[in-house]
Amino acid sequence: MNEPAALTPSSRSTHAPRPLGEPSHALVDRSLVALGGGAACILVVVLAVVAAVVLDLALPSVRALGFGFVTGRQWDPVHGDLGALPFLYGTVVTSLVALTLAVPVALGVALFLTDLGPLPLRRPVAALVELLAAVPGVVYGLWAAIVLAPLLRTTVEPALEAHLGFLPMFRGPKVGVGLLCASLVLAVMILPTIASLSREVLRAVPIELREGGLALGATRWDVVRRIVLPHAKQGIFGAILLGFGRAVGETMAVAMVVGSRADITGSLFSPGYTMSSVMANELPEATSTLHVAALAEIGLLLFAITFAFNVAARLLVSRVRGPEAALVRVVTPRLEEHT
């Protein structure tokens, strides 16, 4: 009879036996994937539940007022005459003015931190920007009510009316609190958000593009203007949209200085109202079902606006263009000059 062949070293298993009770790596991986997927599903469920609850609260207003709620200019909860147009107007005006003031400064800060600033100063400035982003909104509102509003009333608004009074936006009662004050405090609040996101987008531009431009004789400003900014413009626009989303949803700081008057006026000096501030001020005192439903409908509109802007901004930030377009845009004219 043939004897069984002896096991050779190559035929033996090279893996040590797994101790009893110890889970396999595949089981651990599957468990982690399941936990991560469950957490993601919980977030989606929470978002859907919040939207459904707000929609359910707003249904009486939707049925009673219809589309006229969005276009109505009167806000009289006692007589049931409710229109959200003054709040939409105040939200859009304060957010756009805040963006107009904050975007140039934020972009300058981002360029200083990535390309133009001295290396020893970049880290302290970046820490200061992050510190500004961490300050609570109510602190900004307190500063605006105590310091900024009196300064606007006594100095800034009279000077603006004296030099730019031919424009309707710079005429009107000079009371300090109003759309201009709310816009300024919003600009300060969204500046670190736009600056931080823009810095990350600018840092994503490949260093080879910068070095290639400098090697071809371009100055640092030429590199920034013709390479860095065209390459990162989509991401920067996404950062601006995220800043707009924060400006639209800011509540406490705006409620303290906007003036709380439901009116549509062409003057930035006049008091106004925003969607978030009217909900914060009136919801604790709302008694009628229609009043509560109208405030919930304003919240639903605010939810939809901020959600849409945040999704669009995230998509733009994630779609920063590749280096080829910027490289061709700069290298080709330089090569033509040398040839």
Backbone torsions as a table, in degrees:
resi	resn	phi	psi	omega
1	MET	NA	145.0	177.9
2	ASN	-78.5	131.4	177.6
3	GLU	-79.0	145.6	178.9
4	PRO	-62.1	138.1	-178.9
5	ALA	-66.2	141.0	178.8
6	ALA	-72.9	147.2	179.6
7	LEU	-71.7	126.9	176.8
8	THR	-85.4	158.8	179.3
9	PRO	-57.6	-32.3	-178.3
10	SER	-72.7	-24.4	-178.2
11	SER	-87.4	-11.7	178.9
12	ARG	-78.4	153.3	178.8
13	SER	-71.0	133.5	178.7
14	THR	-88.3	-4.7	-178.3
15	HIS	-95.1	133.4	177.2
16	ALA	-71.9	145.2	-179.8
17	PRO	-63.6	139.0	180.0
18	ARG	-76.6	131.3	179.7
19	PRO	-60.4	149.4	179.2
20	LEU	-63.3	137.1	177.9
21	GLY	88.4	-9.5	179.3
22	GLU	-88.2	125.2	-177.4
23	PRO	-70.5	149.8	177.7
24	SER	-74.6	160.1	179.5
25	HIS	-64.4	-36.1	179.2
26	ALA	-63.5	-39.7	178.8
27	LEU	-66.5	-39.6	177.5
28	VAL	-63.9	-43.0	179.4
29	ASP	-62.5	-44.2	179.3
30	ARG	-63.6	-36.6	178.9
31	SER	-65.9	-42.7	179.3
32	LEU	-65.3	-40.2	177.7
33	VAL	-62.7	-41.0	179.2
34	ALA	-65.6	-40.4	178.5
35	LEU	-65.1	-44.0	178.4
36	GLY	-63.1	-43.1	177.7
37	GLY	-64.3	-38.0	176.8
38	GLY	-64.1	-40.9	177.9
39	ALA	-63.3	-41.8	177.9
40	ALA	-63.5	-40.3	178.3
41	CYS	-65.0	-35.9	178.3
42	ILE	-62.9	-41.4	178.6
43	LEU	-61.5	-43.5	179.5
44	VAL	-63.9	-41.3	-179.8
45	VAL	-64.5	-43.2	179.1
46	VAL	-61.0	-44.4	178.4
47	LEU	-61.6	-43.1	179.7
48	ALA	-66.6	-38.7	179.6
49	VAL	-66.0	-42.9	178.5
50	VAL	-60.3	-46.5	179.4
51	ALA	-62.1	-41.1	-179.0
52	ALA	-66.8	-40.3	179.8
53	VAL	-65.8	-44.5	178.7
54	VAL	-63.8	-40.6	178.2
55	LEU	-64.0	-39.8	179.2
56	ASP	-64.7	-39.7	177.6
57	LEU	-66.6	-32.7	-175.8
58	ALA	-85.0	-9.7	-175.5
59	LEU	-58.1	-42.0	177.3
60	PRO	-58.7	-38.4	177.4
61	SER	-69.4	-39.2	179.3
62	VAL	-63.0	-42.2	-179.2
63	ARG	-71.2	-38.6	-174.7
64	ALA	-81.1	-36.3	-172.5
65	LEU	-106.4	-27.2	178.8
66	GLY	63.9	-150.8	-178.6
67	PHE	-70.6	-18.9	177.6
68	GLY	-62.7	-19.0	176.8
69	PHE	-64.1	-37.3	-178.4
70	VAL	-74.5	-33.3	-176.8
71	THR	-96.8	-7.1	-178.8
72	GLY	-71.7	144.2	-177.0
73	ARG	-107.2	-6.6	-179.2
74	GLN	-99.9	144.7	176.5
75	TRP	-133.3	93.8	-178.0
76	ASP	-132.7	87.1	-177.6
77	PRO	-62.3	-27.2	-177.6
78	VAL	-65.4	-42.5	-178.3
79	HIS	-98.8	5.6	177.2
80	GLY	74.0	17.3	178.1
81	ASP	-95.7	96.5	-169.9
82	LEU	-122.8	124.0	176.6
83	GLY	-138.7	139.6	-173.8
84	ALA	-98.1	-0.1	-176.0
85	LEU	-60.6	-41.2	177.3
86	PRO	-59.7	-33.6	-179.9
87	PHE	-75.6	-38.3	174.0
88	LEU	-62.5	-42.5	179.4
89	TYR	-62.8	-47.9	-180.0
90	GLY	-62.4	-38.3	178.8
91	THR	-65.9	-45.2	-178.4
92	VAL	-67.0	-43.2	-177.1
93	VAL	-65.1	-50.0	-178.8
94	THR	-63.3	-38.2	-179.1
95	SER	-69.1	-42.8	-179.6
96	LEU	-67.5	-41.9	177.6
97	VAL	-64.2	-40.0	178.0
98	ALA	-62.5	-42.1	177.7
99	LEU	-64.7	-41.2	179.5
100	THR	-59.4	-37.4	179.9
101	LEU	-82.0	-34.1	-171.1
102	ALA	-87.9	-33.7	-172.7
103	VAL	-62.6	-48.0	179.1
104	PRO	-60.4	-41.4	179.7
105	VAL	-67.1	-44.1	-179.1
106	ALA	-64.0	-41.1	178.4
107	LEU	-66.0	-38.8	175.7
108	GLY	-63.1	-41.0	176.9
109	VAL	-63.2	-43.4	-180.0
110	ALA	-62.4	-42.6	177.8
111	LEU	-66.9	-36.1	176.4
112	PHE	-62.0	-39.0	-176.6
113	LEU	-78.4	-17.8	-175.9
114	THR	-111.9	-36.0	-170.7
115	ASP	-130.7	-37.1	-166.7
116	LEU	-102.6	-26.7	-173.8
117	GLY	-80.4	152.2	173.2
118	PRO	-62.5	142.8	-176.5
119	LEU	-58.0	-40.6	-179.3
120	PRO	-64.7	-21.2	-177.2
121	LEU	-94.6	-12.8	-173.9
122	ARG	-67.7	-43.3	-178.5
123	ARG	-65.1	-47.0	177.7
124	PRO	-61.9	-38.6	179.4
125	VAL	-66.9	-39.8	177.8
126	ALA	-63.4	-39.2	177.0
127	ALA	-65.0	-37.8	178.0
128	LEU	-65.3	-40.1	178.0
129	VAL	-63.0	-43.7	178.3
130	GLU	-64.9	-34.3	177.4
131	LEU	-66.4	-40.3	177.2
132	LEU	-62.2	-37.5	179.4
133	ALA	-68.6	-23.4	-177.2
134	ALA	-88.4	-9.0	-179.2
135	VAL	-70.5	131.0	179.1
136	PRO	-63.3	150.3	-178.8
137	GLY	-63.3	-33.2	-179.4
138	VAL	-66.3	-29.2	176.5
139	VAL	-67.9	-42.4	175.0
140	TYR	-61.3	-40.5	178.4
141	GLY	-63.9	-40.6	177.8
142	LEU	-63.7	-43.6	177.4
143	TRP	-61.9	-41.7	-179.4
144	ALA	-66.2	-39.4	-178.5
145	ALA	-70.4	-35.3	-174.9
146	ILE	-89.9	-37.3	-172.6
147	VAL	-107.8	-51.4	-171.4
148	LEU	-72.1	-44.5	-176.9
149	ALA	-61.4	-48.1	176.2
150	PRO	-61.4	-36.2	178.2
151	LEU	-65.0	-40.2	177.1
152	LEU	-64.5	-41.9	-176.5
153	ARG	-66.4	-39.4	-173.1
154	THR	-94.4	-24.9	-171.1
155	THR	-126.5	-57.2	-168.8
156	VAL	-71.2	-50.7	-176.7
157	GLU	-65.2	-42.0	173.7
158	PRO	-60.8	-36.9	178.4
159	ALA	-68.2	-40.4	177.5
160	LEU	-64.5	-40.3	178.8
161	GLU	-68.2	-33.8	-179.3
162	ALA	-69.9	-36.1	-175.7
163	HIS	-99.8	-30.0	-176.7
164	LEU	-123.8	24.2	-176.8
165	GLY	-66.9	-13.8	177.2
166	PHE	-70.4	-14.0	175.2
167	LEU	-93.8	133.0	-177.4
168	PRO	-60.6	-28.9	-177.5
169	MET	-69.2	-17.4	-179.1
170	PHE	-111.3	29.8	173.6
171	ARG	-127.9	153.1	177.5
172	GLY	135.3	-176.0	-179.2
173	PRO	-67.4	133.3	-178.3
174	LYS	-99.5	91.0	-177.2
175	VAL	-112.1	-3.5	179.6
176	GLY	90.7	-65.9	178.0
177	VAL	-76.8	144.3	-178.9
178	GLY	157.3	-164.4	-176.4
179	LEU	-64.6	-37.7	-179.6
180	LEU	-66.7	-43.8	179.5
181	CYS	-63.5	-43.8	177.9
182	ALA	-64.0	-37.0	178.9
183	SER	-66.1	-39.8	-180.0
184	LEU	-65.6	-43.7	179.8
185	VAL	-68.5	-34.1	174.9
186	LEU	-66.1	-38.5	178.3
187	ALA	-61.1	-41.7	178.2
188	VAL	-65.4	-36.6	-176.6
189	MET	-74.5	-36.7	-177.7
190	ILE	-88.5	-12.6	-179.3
191	LEU	-57.3	-50.3	179.7
192	PRO	-63.8	-31.6	177.9
193	THR	-64.6	-49.2	-179.9
194	ILE	-66.3	-40.4	-178.9
195	ALA	-65.0	-43.0	-178.5
196	SER	-66.4	-45.7	179.9
197	LEU	-67.2	-39.5	177.8
198	SER	-64.7	-36.8	177.7
199	ARG	-62.5	-43.3	179.1
200	GLU	-64.5	-38.0	178.4
201	VAL	-66.8	-42.5	179.8
202	LEU	-67.2	-35.0	177.5
203	ARG	-68.4	-21.5	178.6
204	ALA	-75.6	-13.4	176.8
205	VAL	-67.2	127.1	-176.4
206	PRO	-57.3	138.4	-179.8
207	ILE	-64.7	-26.4	179.4
208	GLU	-61.4	-32.7	178.4
209	LEU	-67.3	-43.4	177.5
210	ARG	-62.5	-47.3	-178.8
211	GLU	-65.5	-36.8	177.6
212	GLY	-64.3	-41.2	177.6
213	GLY	-64.9	-42.5	177.8
214	LEU	-65.1	-37.5	179.7
215	ALA	-66.4	-27.3	179.2
216	LEU	-85.9	4.1	175.5
217	GLY	99.2	5.9	179.7
218	ALA	-76.1	147.7	173.7
219	THR	-78.5	171.7	179.2
220	ARG	-63.0	-38.1	177.7
221	TRP	-68.0	-36.4	175.5
222	ASP	-62.6	-40.1	178.6
223	VAL	-63.3	-43.9	179.6
224	VAL	-64.8	-43.7	-173.4
225	ARG	-75.4	-36.0	-171.9
226	ARG	-105.7	-12.4	-179.2
227	ILE	-120.2	-58.6	-170.1
228	VAL	-68.1	-52.2	-176.1
229	LEU	-65.8	-44.9	176.0
230	PRO	-61.5	-34.7	-179.8
231	HIS	-68.8	-35.3	-171.9
232	ALA	-105.2	11.1	-171.4
233	LYS	-66.0	-34.9	178.5
234	GLN	-65.8	-43.6	178.2
235	GLY	-64.8	-38.0	178.0
236	ILE	-65.1	-40.6	176.8
237	PHE	-63.1	-37.8	174.7
238	GLY	-63.0	-39.5	176.8
239	ALA	-63.3	-37.8	178.0
240	ILE	-65.1	-40.1	178.0
241	LEU	-64.5	-38.8	176.4
242	LEU	-64.1	-40.0	175.2
243	GLY	-62.7	-38.8	176.5
244	PHE	-63.8	-39.6	177.6
245	GLY	-61.8	-39.0	177.2
246	ARG	-69.6	-38.6	179.3
247	ALA	-63.8	-38.9	-179.9
248	VAL	-65.4	-38.2	-175.4
249	GLY	-90.8	-4.3	-179.0
250	GLU	-66.8	137.5	-170.9
251	THR	-117.1	-67.8	-165.8
252	MET	-65.1	-46.8	-178.2
253	ALA	-61.1	-41.0	180.0
254	VAL	-70.1	-41.2	-178.7
255	ALA	-61.5	-26.8	-177.8
256	MET	-78.6	-20.4	-172.4
257	VAL	-132.5	-1.1	-174.9
258	VAL	-79.2	-20.3	177.4
259	GLY	105.0	-23.0	173.8
260	SER	55.9	54.4	173.9
261	ARG	-132.2	121.0	-177.6
262	ALA	-79.2	89.9	-176.7
263	ASP	-150.6	154.1	176.1
264	ILE	-113.6	115.4	-177.4
265	THR	-139.3	152.6	-179.6
266	GLY	-83.8	-5.0	-177.3
267	SER	-95.2	133.7	174.9
268	LEU	-74.5	-15.6	179.5
269	PHE	-78.2	-19.6	-174.0
270	SER	-76.9	150.1	173.4
271	PRO	-65.8	153.6	179.4
272	GLY	-147.7	-162.1	-178.8
273	TYR	-149.9	150.7	174.3
274	THR	-122.7	166.7	-177.2
275	MET	-64.1	-44.0	-178.0
276	SER	-70.0	-38.5	-177.5
277	SER	-71.3	-34.3	179.0
278	VAL	-68.4	-34.9	176.2
279	MET	-67.3	-42.1	-179.9
280	ALA	-66.3	-35.7	-176.0
281	ASN	-81.8	-37.7	-169.5
282	GLU	-102.8	-21.1	-177.0
283	LEU	-62.4	-39.8	177.6
284	PRO	-64.3	-23.0	-176.6
285	GLU	-104.5	-1.4	-178.1
286	ALA	-71.6	132.1	-177.7
287	THR	-115.7	-40.7	-177.6
288	SER	-78.3	153.3	179.8
289	THR	-63.9	-38.8	-179.3
290	LEU	-67.5	-38.4	178.8
291	HIS	-63.1	-46.7	178.2
292	VAL	-62.2	-41.9	-179.9
293	ALA	-65.8	-36.9	177.9
294	ALA	-65.5	-41.6	176.3
295	LEU	-64.4	-37.6	176.7
296	ALA	-65.5	-36.2	177.7
297	GLU	-67.7	-37.2	173.6
298	ILE	-61.6	-41.9	176.2
299	GLY	-62.6	-36.2	177.7
300	LEU	-66.1	-42.1	175.9
301	LEU	-62.1	-43.1	178.8
302	LEU	-63.5	-40.9	177.7
303	PHE	-60.2	-45.4	-178.4
304	ALA	-66.3	-40.8	-178.5
305	ILE	-65.7	-49.5	-178.5
306	THR	-65.3	-38.2	178.8
307	PHE	-63.7	-44.6	-179.1
308	ALA	-64.7	-43.4	-179.1
309	PHE	-67.5	-38.2	179.7
310	ASN	-68.3	-40.7	177.7
311	VAL	-63.7	-45.4	179.2
312	ALA	-62.8	-39.7	-179.6
313	ALA	-66.0	-43.6	179.1
314	ARG	-62.1	-39.2	179.0
315	LEU	-65.0	-40.3	-179.6
316	LEU	-69.9	-40.1	179.6
317	VAL	-63.7	-35.2	-178.1
318	SER	-81.0	-4.8	-177.4
319	ARG	-114.9	44.0	174.9
320	VAL	-66.6	133.3	-173.1
321	ARG	-67.9	156.7	177.9
322	GLY	-71.6	170.5	-173.4
323	PRO	-75.4	-12.4	-171.7
324	GLU	-64.4	-44.0	-176.0
325	ALA	-62.5	-46.1	-179.7
326	ALA	-65.9	-37.7	-178.8
327	LEU	-65.1	-45.0	179.3
328	VAL	-65.1	-38.4	-176.6
329	ARG	-62.2	-31.5	-175.7
330	VAL	-100.3	-41.7	-172.9
331	VAL	-71.1	-39.2	-175.1
332	THR	-60.4	-48.6	177.2
333	PRO	-61.1	-36.2	-179.6
334	ARG	-66.1	-43.2	179.4
335	LEU	-65.3	-36.8	178.6
336	GLU	-64.7	-35.6	178.4
337	GLU	-65.8	-39.7	-177.3
338	HIS	-76.4	-22.9	-179.4
339	THR	-95.8	NA	NA
